[in-house]
Amino acid sequence: MKIDYYKIMGLSPSSSQEQIRNAFRDLAKKLHPDVNNSPNANEQFRILFESYEILKNPITRQQYDEIYLSNEIRVYDGAQGKFKQEFNSARSKSEHYEAMPYEKFIQDLKFEVEFLGKNKYSISGISFLSITGIFFIILGIVMGVQIPNGGAILIFMVLVGGFMIYVSIDDAKKIANNRRNEKNKTNSSK
């Protein structure tokens, strides 16, 4: 059986990031095990939290959409391939919050949804990766010139630095495209 994170949150794949945050906030307050008396309250909350963890990030949401649409995710088997790390992280975080007392959870939820919600996926991490890549390239050039037969070091450092810059640019493009798509969806729904 496939996980349908959108259905769990009462959303559709065309939902905006704001709709995802709002749905999670409302459902989490109702489904936290300290206030939900149903026999499977822990599992309901865990799956809700996993859903939010995956869908709140435009990059993991895109990965989920690609995998979900190709029928690769199974509900309790864990995920496969490139999505596995994000899935396991979401599962671990959901178990942490499930065990947390309701009052503490509400404080963390308010911080996560209201403060981090709009700023969490900023360019700061991408900028750090780019700067580190540039540093590796410069360090490689300096070491390659300073050390006799330093050509191998030069090549290695330039490749590592170049790869870091490539990854940061690729991530920046994905974030920009996701933000543009979200903005277009919001504008077209008005």
Phi and psi restraints in degrees (value plus and minus 20) as a CYANA .aco file:
   2 LYS   PHI    -102.1   -62.1
   2 LYS   PSI     131.0   171.0
   3 ILE   PHI    -103.3   -63.3
   3 ILE   PSI     110.6   150.6
   4 ASP   PHI    -135.4   -95.4
   4 ASP   PSI      68.4   108.4
   5 TYR   PHI     -79.8   -39.8
   5 TYR   PSI     -54.1   -14.1
   6 TYR   PHI     -84.9   -44.9
   6 TYR   PSI     -65.3   -25.3
   7 LYS   PHI     -84.4   -44.4
   7 LYS   PSI     -60.2   -20.2
   8 ILE   PHI     -77.3   -37.3
   8 ILE   PSI     -57.7   -17.7
   9 MET   PHI    -112.3   -72.3
   9 MET   PSI     -18.2    21.8
  10 GLY   PHI      51.2    91.2
  10 GLY   PSI      13.8    53.8
  11 LEU   PHI    -143.9  -103.9
  11 LEU   PSI     159.7   199.7
  12 SER   PHI    -144.7  -104.7
  12 SER   PSI     144.8   184.8
  13 PRO   PHI     -79.7   -39.7
  13 PRO   PSI     -37.4     2.6
  14 SER   PHI    -110.7   -70.7
  14 SER   PSI     -16.2    23.8
  15 SER   PHI     -85.5   -45.5
  15 SER   PSI     126.1   166.1
  16 SER   PHI    -100.8   -60.8
  16 SER   PSI     146.3   186.3
  17 GLN   PHI     -80.9   -40.9
  17 GLN   PSI     -57.0   -17.0
  18 GLU   PHI     -85.8   -45.8
  18 GLU   PSI     -60.4   -20.4
  19 GLN   PHI     -84.0   -44.0
  19 GLN   PSI     -56.8   -16.8
  20 ILE   PHI     -85.0   -45.0
  20 ILE   PSI     -66.5   -26.5
  21 ARG   PHI     -80.0   -40.0
  21 ARG   PSI     -66.0   -26.0
  22 ASN   PHI     -85.2   -45.2
  22 ASN   PSI     -62.8   -22.8
  23 ALA   PHI     -83.8   -43.8
  23 ALA   PSI     -62.7   -22.7
  24 PHE   PHI     -83.0   -43.0
  24 PHE   PSI     -67.0   -27.0
  25 ARG   PHI     -76.8   -36.8
  25 ARG   PSI     -67.2   -27.2
  26 ASP   PHI     -86.4   -46.4
  26 ASP   PSI     -66.4   -26.4
  27 LEU   PHI     -90.0   -50.0
  27 LEU   PSI     -57.6   -17.6
  28 ALA   PHI     -82.7   -42.7
  28 ALA   PSI     -57.9   -17.9
  29 LYS   PHI     -85.1   -45.1
  29 LYS   PSI     -50.6   -10.6
  30 LYS   PHI    -105.9   -65.9
  30 LYS   PSI     -52.3   -12.3
  31 LEU   PHI    -119.4   -79.4
  31 LEU   PSI     -24.9    15.1
  32 HIS   PHI     -77.8   -37.8
  32 HIS   PSI     116.0   156.0
  33 PRO   PHI     -76.5   -36.5
  33 PRO   PSI     -43.6    -3.6
  34 ASP   PHI     -93.3   -53.3
  34 ASP   PSI     -40.8    -0.8
  35 VAL   PHI    -137.2   -97.2
  35 VAL   PSI     -33.6     6.4
  36 ASN   PHI    -118.3   -78.3
  36 ASN   PSI      97.1   137.1
  37 ASN   PHI    -111.5   -71.5
  37 ASN   PSI     -16.8    23.2
  38 SER   PHI     -89.7   -49.7
  38 SER   PSI     132.9   172.9
  39 PRO   PHI     -82.8   -42.8
  39 PRO   PSI     -46.8    -6.8
  40 ASN   PHI    -127.8   -87.8
  40 ASN   PSI      13.5    53.5
  41 ALA   PHI     -79.6   -39.6
  41 ALA   PSI     -61.4   -21.4
  42 ASN   PHI     -80.9   -40.9
  42 ASN   PSI     -65.9   -25.9
  43 GLU   PHI     -87.5   -47.5
  43 GLU   PSI     -60.7   -20.7
  44 GLN   PHI     -79.0   -39.0
  44 GLN   PSI     -66.5   -26.5
  45 PHE   PHI     -86.2   -46.2
  45 PHE   PSI     -62.7   -22.7
  46 ARG   PHI     -79.7   -39.7
  46 ARG   PSI     -64.5   -24.5
  47 ILE   PHI     -90.0   -50.0
  47 ILE   PSI     -58.7   -18.7
  48 LEU   PHI     -79.2   -39.2
  48 LEU   PSI     -66.9   -26.9
  49 PHE   PHI     -85.0   -45.0
  49 PHE   PSI     -60.9   -20.9
  50 GLU   PHI     -79.0   -39.0
  50 GLU   PSI     -63.1   -23.1
  51 SER   PHI     -77.5   -37.5
  51 SER   PSI     -68.1   -28.1
  52 TYR   PHI     -84.3   -44.3
  52 TYR   PSI     -64.4   -24.4
  53 GLU   PHI     -78.8   -38.8
  53 GLU   PSI     -57.7   -17.7
  54 ILE   PHI     -98.2   -58.2
  54 ILE   PSI     -63.7   -23.7
  55 LEU   PHI    -100.3   -60.3
  55 LEU   PSI     -40.9    -0.9
  56 LYS   PHI     -92.8   -52.8
  56 LYS   PSI     -44.2    -4.2
  57 ASN   PHI    -117.2   -77.2
  57 ASN   PSI     100.6   140.6
  58 PRO   PHI     -76.8   -36.8
  58 PRO   PSI     -52.1   -12.1
  59 ILE   PHI     -94.4   -54.4
  59 ILE   PSI     -68.0   -28.0
  60 THR   PHI     -89.3   -49.3
  60 THR   PSI     -49.9    -9.9
  61 ARG   PHI     -84.2   -44.2
  61 ARG   PSI     -63.0   -23.0
  62 GLN   PHI     -83.6   -43.6
  62 GLN   PSI     -62.6   -22.6
  63 GLN   PHI     -82.2   -42.2
  63 GLN   PSI     -64.4   -24.4
  64 TYR   PHI     -79.4   -39.4
  64 TYR   PSI     -67.2   -27.2
  65 ASP   PHI     -78.7   -38.7
  65 ASP   PSI     -64.1   -24.1
  66 GLU   PHI     -82.8   -42.8
  66 GLU   PSI     -65.3   -25.3
  67 ILE   PHI     -93.7   -53.7
  67 ILE   PSI     -63.7   -23.7
  68 TYR   PHI     -80.0   -40.0
  68 TYR   PSI     -63.3   -23.3
  69 LEU   PHI     -89.0   -49.0
  69 LEU   PSI     -41.3    -1.3
  70 SER   PHI    -118.5   -78.5
  70 SER   PSI      -7.7    32.3
  71 ASN   PHI      42.9    82.9
  71 ASN   PSI      12.8    52.8
  72 GLU   PHI    -113.2   -73.2
  72 GLU   PSI     -41.5    -1.5
  73 ILE   PHI    -109.3   -69.3
  73 ILE   PSI     114.5   154.5
  74 ARG   PHI    -135.7   -95.7
  74 ARG   PSI     125.1   165.1
  75 VAL   PHI     -80.4   -40.4
  75 VAL   PSI     -68.5   -28.5
  76 TYR   PHI    -132.9   -92.9
  76 TYR   PSI     -18.5    21.5
  77 ASP   PHI    -100.5   -60.5
  77 ASP   PSI     -28.6    11.4
  78 GLY   PHI      63.2   103.2
  78 GLY   PSI     157.1   197.1
  79 ALA   PHI    -117.8   -77.8
  79 ALA   PSI     156.8   196.8
  80 GLN   PHI    -145.8  -105.8
  80 GLN   PSI     138.3   178.3
  81 GLY   PHI      40.4    80.4
  81 GLY   PSI    -158.1  -118.1
  82 LYS   PHI     -83.3   -43.3
  82 LYS   PSI     -39.5     0.5
  83 PHE   PHI    -108.3   -68.3
  83 PHE   PSI     -33.9     6.1
  84 LYS   PHI     -78.9   -38.9
  84 LYS   PSI     -63.6   -23.6
  85 GLN   PHI     -83.2   -43.2
  85 GLN   PSI     -64.5   -24.5
  86 GLU   PHI     -84.5   -44.5
  86 GLU   PSI     -60.5   -20.5
  87 PHE   PHI     -82.0   -42.0
  87 PHE   PSI     -67.0   -27.0
  88 ASN   PHI     -84.9   -44.9
  88 ASN   PSI     -57.6   -17.6
  89 SER   PHI     -84.4   -44.4
  89 SER   PSI     -63.3   -23.3
  90 ALA   PHI     -83.8   -43.8
  90 ALA   PSI     -60.9   -20.9
  91 ARG   PHI     -83.6   -43.6
  91 ARG   PSI     -64.2   -24.2
  92 SER   PHI     -83.3   -43.3
  92 SER   PSI     -64.5   -24.5
  93 LYS   PHI     -86.2   -46.2
  93 LYS   PSI     -56.5   -16.5
  94 SER   PHI     -85.5   -45.5
  94 SER   PSI     -58.6   -18.6
  95 GLU   PHI     -86.1   -46.1
  95 GLU   PSI     -56.5   -16.5
  96 HIS   PHI     -82.5   -42.5
  96 HIS   PSI     -69.3   -29.3
  97 TYR   PHI     -91.8   -51.8
  97 TYR   PSI     -48.6    -8.6
  98 GLU   PHI     -83.3   -43.3
  98 GLU   PSI     -58.2   -18.2
  99 ALA   PHI    -101.0   -61.0
  99 ALA   PSI     -33.5     6.5
 100 MET   PHI     -94.2   -54.2
 100 MET   PSI     119.8   159.8
 101 PRO   PHI     -77.8   -37.8
 101 PRO   PSI     126.5   166.5
 102 TYR   PHI     -74.6   -34.6
 102 TYR   PSI     -65.0   -25.0
 103 GLU   PHI     -81.2   -41.2
 103 GLU   PSI     -63.7   -23.7
 104 LYS   PHI     -86.2   -46.2
 104 LYS   PSI     -60.6   -20.6
 105 PHE   PHI     -79.8   -39.8
 105 PHE   PSI     -63.4   -23.4
 106 ILE   PHI     -82.4   -42.4
 106 ILE   PSI     -59.8   -19.8
 107 GLN   PHI     -82.1   -42.1
 107 GLN   PSI     -67.4   -27.4
 108 ASP   PHI     -85.0   -45.0
 108 ASP   PSI     -58.9   -18.9
 109 LEU   PHI     -82.0   -42.0
 109 LEU   PSI     -63.5   -23.5
 110 LYS   PHI     -81.5   -41.5
 110 LYS   PSI     -63.8   -23.8
 111 PHE   PHI     -83.5   -43.5
 111 PHE   PSI     -67.1   -27.1
 112 GLU   PHI     -83.2   -43.2
 112 GLU   PSI     -68.9   -28.9
 113 VAL   PHI     -98.5   -58.5
 113 VAL   PSI     -63.8   -23.8
 114 GLU   PHI    -105.4   -65.4
 114 GLU   PSI     -60.5   -20.5
 115 PHE   PHI    -109.7   -69.7
 115 PHE   PSI     -71.7   -31.7
 116 LEU   PHI    -100.5   -60.5
 116 LEU   PSI     -43.5    -3.5
 117 GLY   PHI     -68.5   -28.5
 117 GLY   PSI     -65.3   -25.3
 118 LYS   PHI    -112.9   -72.9
 118 LYS   PSI     -35.4     4.6
 119 ASN   PHI    -133.7   -93.7
 119 ASN   PSI     -26.3    13.7
 120 LYS   PHI     -84.6   -44.6
 120 LYS   PSI     -56.2   -16.2
 121 TYR   PHI    -123.6   -83.6
 121 TYR   PSI      33.7    73.7
 122 SER   PHI    -102.1   -62.1
 122 SER   PSI    -197.2  -157.2
 123 ILE   PHI    -104.4   -64.4
 123 ILE   PSI     -24.8    15.2
 124 SER   PHI     -78.3   -38.3
 124 SER   PSI     -64.7   -24.7
 125 GLY   PHI     -85.6   -45.6
 125 GLY   PSI     -58.2   -18.2
 126 ILE   PHI     -87.4   -47.4
 126 ILE   PSI     -60.3   -20.3
 127 SER   PHI     -83.0   -43.0
 127 SER   PSI     -62.3   -22.3
 128 PHE   PHI     -79.7   -39.7
 128 PHE   PSI     -64.8   -24.8
 129 LEU   PHI     -83.5   -43.5
 129 LEU   PSI     -60.9   -20.9
 130 SER   PHI     -83.9   -43.9
 130 SER   PSI     -65.7   -25.7
 131 ILE   PHI     -84.0   -44.0
 131 ILE   PSI     -60.5   -20.5
 132 THR   PHI     -83.2   -43.2
 132 THR   PSI     -60.2   -20.2
 133 GLY   PHI     -81.4   -41.4
 133 GLY   PSI     -63.4   -23.4
 134 ILE   PHI     -83.7   -43.7
 134 ILE   PSI     -61.1   -21.1
 135 PHE   PHI     -79.6   -39.6
 135 PHE   PSI     -63.6   -23.6
 136 PHE   PHI     -81.4   -41.4
 136 PHE   PSI     -61.3   -21.3
 137 ILE   PHI     -84.1   -44.1
 137 ILE   PSI     -67.5   -27.5
 138 ILE   PHI     -83.5   -43.5
 138 ILE   PSI     -65.1   -25.1
 139 LEU   PHI     -81.0   -41.0
 139 LEU   PSI     -61.1   -21.1
 140 GLY   PHI     -82.1   -42.1
 140 GLY   PSI     -61.7   -21.7
 141 ILE   PHI     -85.3   -45.3
 141 ILE   PSI     -65.9   -25.9
 142 VAL   PHI     -81.7   -41.7
 142 VAL   PSI     -67.9   -27.9
 143 MET   PHI     -86.7   -46.7
 143 MET   PSI     -58.4   -18.4
 144 GLY   PHI     -82.6   -42.6
 144 GLY   PSI     -54.4   -14.4
 145 VAL   PHI    -100.9   -60.9
 145 VAL   PSI     -58.0   -18.0
 146 GLN   PHI     -97.2   -57.2
 146 GLN   PSI     -56.1   -16.1
 147 ILE   PHI    -114.2   -74.2
 147 ILE   PSI     111.2   151.2
 148 PRO   PHI     -79.4   -39.4
 148 PRO   PSI     118.2   158.2
 149 ASN   PHI      35.2    75.2
 149 ASN   PSI      19.9    59.9
 150 GLY   PHI    -106.5   -66.5
 150 GLY   PSI      -5.5    34.5
 151 GLY   PHI     -79.6   -39.6
 151 GLY   PSI     -59.2   -19.2
 152 ALA   PHI     -86.0   -46.0
 152 ALA   PSI     -61.0   -21.0
 153 ILE   PHI     -84.2   -44.2
 153 ILE   PSI     -63.9   -23.9
 154 LEU   PHI     -77.4   -37.4
 154 LEU   PSI     -70.1   -30.1
 155 ILE   PHI     -81.7   -41.7
 155 ILE   PSI     -65.8   -25.8
 156 PHE   PHI     -81.2   -41.2
 156 PHE   PSI     -69.4   -29.4
 157 MET   PHI     -85.2   -45.2
 157 MET   PSI     -59.5   -19.5
 158 VAL   PHI     -86.2   -46.2
 158 VAL   PSI     -60.4   -20.4
 159 LEU   PHI     -84.3   -44.3
 159 LEU   PSI     -65.1   -25.1
 160 VAL   PHI     -82.7   -42.7
 160 VAL   PSI     -67.8   -27.8
 161 GLY   PHI     -81.2   -41.2
 161 GLY   PSI     -63.3   -23.3
 162 GLY   PHI     -82.8   -42.8
 162 GLY   PSI     -60.3   -20.3
 163 PHE   PHI     -83.5   -43.5
 163 PHE   PSI     -62.0   -22.0
 164 MET   PHI     -81.0   -41.0
 164 MET   PSI     -63.0   -23.0
 165 ILE   PHI     -86.1   -46.1
 165 ILE   PSI     -62.7   -22.7
 166 TYR   PHI     -78.9   -38.9
 166 TYR   PSI     -66.9   -26.9
 167 VAL   PHI     -82.4   -42.4
 167 VAL   PSI     -62.6   -22.6
 168 SER   PHI     -85.8   -45.8
 168 SER   PSI     -59.5   -19.5
 169 ILE   PHI     -86.3   -46.3
 169 ILE   PSI     -61.4   -21.4
 170 ASP   PHI     -82.9   -42.9
 170 ASP   PSI     -63.7   -23.7
 171 ASP   PHI     -84.1   -44.1
 171 ASP   PSI     -60.1   -20.1
 172 ALA   PHI     -82.1   -42.1
 172 ALA   PSI     -60.5   -20.5
 173 LYS   PHI     -83.8   -43.8
 173 LYS   PSI     -61.9   -21.9
 174 LYS   PHI     -83.1   -43.1
 174 LYS   PSI     -64.4   -24.4
 175 ILE   PHI     -84.2   -44.2
 175 ILE   PSI     -63.8   -23.8
 176 ALA   PHI     -82.6   -42.6
 176 ALA   PSI     -63.0   -23.0
 177 ASN   PHI     -84.3   -44.3
 177 ASN   PSI     -61.6   -21.6
 178 ASN   PHI     -85.0   -45.0
 178 ASN   PSI     -61.2   -21.2
 179 ARG   PHI     -85.2   -45.2
 179 ARG   PSI     -60.7   -20.7
 180 ARG   PHI     -83.9   -43.9
 180 ARG   PSI     -64.7   -24.7
 181 ASN   PHI     -82.8   -42.8
 181 ASN   PSI     -61.8   -21.8
 182 GLU   PHI     -83.3   -43.3
 182 GLU   PSI     -61.7   -21.7
 183 LYS   PHI     -85.0   -45.0
 183 LYS   PSI     -61.4   -21.4
 184 ASN   PHI     -84.4   -44.4
 184 ASN   PSI     -59.5   -19.5
 185 LYS   PHI     -84.8   -44.8
 185 LYS   PSI     -61.4   -21.4
 186 THR   PHI     -84.6   -44.6
 186 THR   PSI     -64.2   -24.2
 187 ASN   PHI     -86.8   -46.8
 187 ASN   PSI     -57.4   -17.4
 188 SER   PHI     -94.9   -54.9
 188 SER   PSI     -43.7    -3.7
 189 SER   PHI    -102.1   -62.1
 189 SER   PSI     -30.2     9.8
